[in-house]
Amino acid sequence: MPTGLRPLDALAHVRDHWSADVLPLLETYARIPGLSPAYDPDWEAHGLLEETAGLLATWARDRPLPGATVDVVRIPGLTPTVVVDVPATDPEATGTVLVYGHYDKQPPFDGWTEGRGPWSPVVEGEWLYARGVADDGYALPSALLALEAVRAAGGRHARCVVIAEGSEESGSPHLLEVLAHLADRIGTPDLVLALDSGCATYERLWVTTSLRGAIAGSLTVRVLDHGVHSGSAGAVVPSSFRIARILLDRIEDAATGDLLLPELVAEPPPGALSAAAEMAEARGAAGLEDSEFPVVEGLVLQGADAAEQAVRAAWTGSVAVVGADGLPPSADAGAVLRPFTTLKLVVRLPPTADPDSAGDAIARAFTSDPPYGATVEWDSAQAAGGWAAPPLAPWLSSSLTAASRACFGNPSGQLGEGGTIPFMGWLAAQFPEAQILALGVLGPGSNAHGPDEGLHLPTAERVTSSLALLVDAHAGRLQG
């Protein structure tokens, strides 16, 4: 390392203080059912997000980071944001690092294993089980502990601003206004670290290189004012469900699942397949199956092998019918031609697709020239862009490799993720000159948003140690 950081000392500091300081904080954090605003419309009155922000801020104020300021920023109508501003270790450490995390949580969900629960944290072996601990309660304490480790191990870091917001699980609707409010305080970071991503295995430091965008909305087809006997109307009145199928065929190839509109398609960049092949090889070396999905026996997946499947999941769009209205339960269904069908859709977009153009194209495809003259409505609920990382600066690429080898014993890896994190595109637009990294701890078995969400504690420690080495390398980049 170009600055004098002692990596083994940094790792030891993180290991000692993670269990002593961070784990108790996360256990307290987990007991607060602070749902994101989309799942708790009365979040202000309930005060749980305020309680969570206060908990994190109190913990941050007690950290041994001389000169650091800790604030809870409250903008009327928006969830509170915790902001920790840590000055550089010395005047020669130029630049600013911005670290992003969030503290709001998904709903509890059913199906937790006996002895575990969303609001009752429990440590079993190497895992801490509870809602939100991996997504994303660990982020702020991990970032601050990394800065402590840099100082304890003889390294240095530039000015670091760590934020934890409270609306990410709702699509971060509050973040843009928060960033605008904090613009002068944040300044112009040259390195942005977003700690809300995933990892393909627990044997190396993984960097997310792309995220898909998403269009969510409801497609409604109406053919009748009320239901009628299917024996009388069948073959005369067209079925609302059949018309919905016809409309879906306008945007999706029913045989392949590939999207048909040009606005919903993009080519993967050079190197995507080779990076996916390296990821598949790493998963195999870690003893993980090619597919992590609980598929039924005999189901044929799309993509010739694990690498091609990874590229499809990262760069190929898709349509999922995630909900429906107008369909009675089978036990209550009579021989009735129903008046309407509503399908809730989530359309995943390639990372580089423009969400506004894609949304307009979908709306035109569904509502123009409706089959049989049916009444067709498309109610768009979300249009979120994806994100594709620009090439890494040489100092950052080499630092990632060095940090991963020091903390995990293996070189770093790259992965494209199929999910959508809108704030990544916003951060890239807000700070176009910055190097932006998406890192995280959500790997095999972490099951974010579902039952038995867990944080793999050794990985959390290693990611924290890697952050220490990265911010030290950032401070010494002019000497590298």
Buried (B, 14 or more C-beta within 10 A) or exposed (E): BBBEBBBEBBBBBBBEBBEEBBBEBBBBBBBBBBBBBBBBEEBBEBEBBBBBBBBBBEBBEEBEBEEBBBBBBEBEEBBBBBBBBBBBBEEEBEBBBBBBBBBBBBBBBEEBEEEBBBBBBBBEEEBBBBBBBBBBBBBBBBBBBBBBBBBBBBBBBBBBBBBBBBBBBBBBBBBBEBBEBBEEEBBEBBBBBBBBBBBBBBBBBBBBBBBBBBBBBBBBBBBBEEBBEBEEBEEEBBBBBBBBBBBBEBBBEEEEBBBBBEBBBBEBBEEBBEBBBBBBEBBEEBEBEBEEEEEEEEEEBEBEEBBBBBBBBBBBBBBEEEEEEBBEEEEEEEEBBBBBBBBBBBBBBBBBBBBEBBBBBBBBBBBEEBBEEBEBBBEBEBBBBBBBBEEBEEBBBEBBBBBBBBBBEBBBBBBBBBBBBBBBBBBBEBBEEBBBBBBBBBBBEBBBBEBBBBBBBEBBBBBBBBBBBBBBBBBBBEEB
